[in-house]
Each structure stands twice: as structure tokens, then as C-alpha cells.
Amino acid sequence: MLLKNLLFIIAVFGIVFLTACSENGQQAEDRDRQQPAETDQTLTETEPQTEVTEEEMDPFEEERAEIIEEIREEYIALEERIESAEELLAALDETVQETYSANITWLQTTMRYISDRKSTLQTATEDGFENIKADIDEQMYQVEEYLGQLEDALDQQI
């Protein structure tokens, strides 16, 4: 009975979270589209374009690169935890697999959403960048919390 209640709570949480994710994602995409793209009007056709070295890099660009790398590392760690949960789930009986397979699907869907948002960081304006980063941070936090609950529940099944 306790397990059924836990599963019900997890399922309800997942549905609510997926709804919030899709609404937040759509709002963030709308904000990103509304912000004008940055253009560099200082170059003329006669001026040569040169490659930017690290010393010449804009402080925002440096910060962007560092943040993107941090997000990439966190994302990889979450992917590894999800794969571990999938392996653990595969070792359990079929009834348990059916119960938790939707949870794994939700995690994979949310990770794809994070990946999509992550790819928009490369071209976002400074304001848009902060919005996208906040969205990614929130989604990664939710995945981590949900994954922790799932891992605990699967550990109890063993």
C-alpha cells in the first residue's frame, strides 16, 4: 500500500512537472524569439575580419563558455545516473519494470528538453542567456530531485 501511494505521488509529480516544463519552455522560447539578434554594425566591407583570441574575448563570452562547460559536465553526470537507474531497473522483475519505466521515460524527455535549451545558449543574447540558464538550472534541479527519489525507490525494490 505504501508503495502504491509512493508511485501515485511520483506519477502525479511527474505529470505536474511535465506540464510546467512545457509551459516554461514555451515561454522561454517566446522570450528568446522576441529579443533582437545582436549584430555588429562596426565592420564595413573593406575592413578585414580577424579571429578572436582568448585575450580579446568579451568577458560575457568567457563566462558563457565556462557556464556551458559546467552545464555540459552536470548534464553528463545526470545521464550516467539515469543509465545506472535503467540498468538497475532492467535487473528487477517485470512488474517493477512496468511501474518505473514511465519514470525513466519522463527523465529522458526532460533531459532532451535540457539538451535543446543548452544548444540555444551558444547564440543567445546576454539577457536571453540568463533566462535560458535559469531555465536549465531549474530543469536540472528537478531531474536531480526526481532521479534521487527514483533511485531510492528502486533501491528499496532490491
C-alpha positions in Angstrom: 0.0 0.0 0.0 2.8 2.4 0.8 4.5 1.5 -2.5 1.3 2.3 -4.4 0.9 5.6 -2.6 4.6 6.4 -3.4 4.1 5.5 -7.0 0.9 7.6 -7.2 2.7 10.6 -5.7 5.6 10.2 -8.1 3.2 9.9 -11.1 1.3 13.0 -10.1 4.5 14.9 -9.5 5.8 13.8 -13.0 2.6 14.9 -14.7 2.6 18.3 -13.0 6.3 18.7 -13.7 6.0 17.8 -17.4 3.1 20.4 -17.7 5.2 23.1 -16.0 8.2 22.2 -18.2 6.4 22.5 -21.4 4.8 25.8 -20.3 8.1 27.2 -19.1 9.9 26.1 -22.1 7.4 27.6 -24.4 7.5 30.9 -22.5 11.3 30.9 -22.6 11.3 30.2 -26.3 8.9 33.0 -26.9 11.2 35.4 -24.9 14.2 34.3 -26.9 12.5 34.9 -30.2 11.3 38.4 -29.1 14.8 39.6 -28.3 16.5 41.1 -31.3 19.6 39.4 -32.5 22.9 41.1 -31.8 24.6 42.4 -34.9 27.9 44.1 -35.3 27.5 47.2 -37.4 31.1 48.4 -36.8 32.6 46.3 -39.6 32.5 47.6 -43.2 33.1 45.6 -46.3 36.6 46.9 -46.6 37.7 46.0 -43.1 39.2 42.5 -42.7 37.7 40.2 -40.2 40.1 38.6 -37.8 39.8 35.6 -35.4 39.2 36.5 -31.8 41.9 35.2 -29.4 41.3 34.4 -25.8 42.8 37.7 -24.7 40.4 39.6 -26.9 37.4 37.6 -25.9 34.5 39.6 -24.4 34.0 38.9 -20.7 30.5 37.7 -21.4 31.8 35.2 -24.0 34.3 33.9 -21.4 31.5 33.5 -18.8 29.3 31.9 -21.4 32.0 29.3 -22.3 32.6 28.5 -18.6 28.8 28.1 -17.9 28.2 26.0 -20.9 31.1 23.7 -19.9 29.7 23.4 -16.3 26.2 22.6 -17.7 27.7 20.0 -20.0 29.5 18.3 -17.1 26.4 18.3 -14.9 24.3 17.0 -17.8 26.8 14.1 -18.5 26.7 13.2 -14.8 22.9 13.1 -14.8 22.9 11.0 -18.0 25.2 8.5 -16.3 22.9 8.3 -13.2 19.8 7.8 -15.5 21.7 5.0 -17.3 22.5 3.4 -14.0 18.9 3.6 -12.9 17.9 2.0 -16.2 20.4 -0.9 -15.6 19.1 -1.4 -12.1 15.5 -1.4 -13.4 16.4 -4.0 -16.0 17.6 -6.3 -13.2 14.3 -6.2 -11.4 11.2 -8.2 -12.2 8.8 -7.3 -15.0 6.1 -5.8 -12.7 8.6 -3.4 -11.2 9.9 -2.5 -14.6 6.5 -1.6 -15.8 5.9 0.5 -12.8 9.0 2.6 -13.2 9.5 2.6 -16.9 7.3 5.8 -17.2 9.6 7.5 -14.7 12.7 6.7 -16.9 10.8 8.0 -19.9 10.0 11.2 -18.2 13.6 11.7 -17.2 14.8 11.0 -20.7 12.2 13.5 -22.1 13.3 16.2 -19.7 17.0 15.6 -20.5 16.2 16.1 -24.2 14.5 19.3 -23.3 17.5 20.4 -21.4 19.8 19.5 -24.3 17.6 21.6 -26.6 17.8 24.6 -24.3 21.5 24.0 -23.9 22.1 24.3 -27.6 20.4 27.8 -27.6 23.0 29.1 -25.1 25.6 29.4 -27.9 23.7 32.1 -29.7 21.6 33.8 -27.0 22.0 37.5 -26.2 23.1 38.4 -22.7 19.6 38.8 -21.4 18.3 35.7 -23.2 21.3 33.8 -21.9 20.4 34.5 -18.3 16.8 33.3 -18.9 17.9 30.2 -20.6 20.5 29.4 -18.0 17.9 29.9 -15.2 15.5 27.5 -17.0 18.2 24.9 -17.5 19.3 25.2 -13.8 15.7 24.7 -12.7 15.1 21.7 -15.0 18.4 20.0 -13.9 17.5 20.5 -10.3 14.1 18.9 -10.9 15.7 16.0 -12.7 18.2 15.5 -9.9 15.5 15.6 -7.3 13.2 13.2 -9.2 16.1 10.9 -10.1 17.1 10.8 -6.4 13.6 9.7 -5.5 13.5 7.1 -8.2 16.9 5.7 -7.2 15.7 5.4 -3.6 12.5 3.6 -4.7 14.5 1.2 -6.9 17.0 0.5 -4.1 14.0 -0.5 -1.9 12.9 -2.9 -4.5 16.2 -4.8 -4.4 
